[in-house]
Amino acid sequence: MSEGECGSVLERRAKVGPLAEGLRKLADTLEANQALYEPITFEREATLLAQRLREFLLREPALHRVSERMFLECRAAWLRAWQQAPAEMERRCENVLGRLPHHVAEESEVSWRLHLLVEVILLMPDAAGVLALTEAQGVESPVRGMGGDVHVEDRGATDALLLWGQMSQEEFLLSWGRLDPGLLRRCAGLVGVTLTRPTLAAKRKLHALAVRLFRNTRM
């Protein structure tokens, strides 16, 4: 593959933004207007839509460029490393990839970094090699809570909160159904949120505290 061909592959992105935004708007419209619909007509149309959605969800894993398991195993540590030492991570990625893909229109910093993760995974034989790129130099300091008290670190929960803190509220709420319930409870306990009943208010509060933790850690 020539350098030009390699570059074009690196720059290509799946255009998921308009689809995700359209699905979010559709869900909001259906929920807001549910009392207006004529039951029989709505059921016919909704059944067709639900069928197409199920078909897409069944085919979606085949669209993945890399192993979803490996991607999820590396994602939190990857974003945490970028948040803590962006210049160093850029240097390490350049050493692996040779060049970094540019941002594309309307692509967030987090999305760009996750695209980099996929490019690195394509060249790495296992997750250990990818995670080695995220290792910090020196001793890691303890995590401080919202009030400044030092806590024993739950690394998995902390990584998850830092990841969620880089998402928009809409992205976080959309991903809720795919999150591990045990991890959610650990994260909620870490920041003092009660998730006995995962109400919308509780979900929003958890996301707001994740954003706060991410910003405090970055500072």
CORKAWO-V310112 format. One record per backbone hydrogen bond with DSSP energy under -1.0 kcal/mol. CO is the residue of the C=O (numbers start at 1). NH is the residue of the N-H. If there is no record, write none. Layout:
{{CO:NH} {CO:NH}}
This chain:
{{2:6} {3:7} {4:8} {5:9} {6:10} {7:11} {14:16} {16:20} {17:21} {18:22} {19:23} {20:24} {21:25} {22:26} {23:27} {24:28} {25:29} {26:30} {27:31} {28:32} {29:33} {33:36} {38:42} {39:43} {40:44} {41:45} {42:46} {43:47} {44:48} {45:49} {46:50} {47:51} {48:52} {49:53} {50:54} {51:55} {52:56} {53:57} {54:58} {55:59} {56:60} {59:62} {60:63} {61:64} {67:71} {68:72} {69:73} {70:74} {71:75} {74:78} {75:79} {76:80} {77:81} {78:82} {79:83} {80:84} {81:85} {85:89} {86:90} {87:91} {88:92} {89:93} {90:94} {91:95} {92:96} {93:97} {94:98} {104:107} {108:112} {109:113} {110:114} {111:115} {112:116} {113:117} {114:118} {115:119} {116:120} {117:121} {118:122} {120:123} {126:130} {127:131} {128:132} {130:133} {131:134} {143:151} {145:148} {149:145} {154:158} {155:159} {156:160} {157:161} {158:162} {159:163} {160:164} {161:165} {163:166} {164:167} {168:172} {169:173} {170:174} {171:175} {175:178} {176:179} {180:184} {181:185} {182:186} {183:187} {184:188} {185:189} {186:190} {187:191} {188:193} {197:199} {199:203} {200:204} {201:205} {202:206} {203:207} {204:208} {205:209} {206:210} {207:211} {208:212} {209:213} {210:214} {211:215} {212:216} {213:217} {214:218} {215:219}}
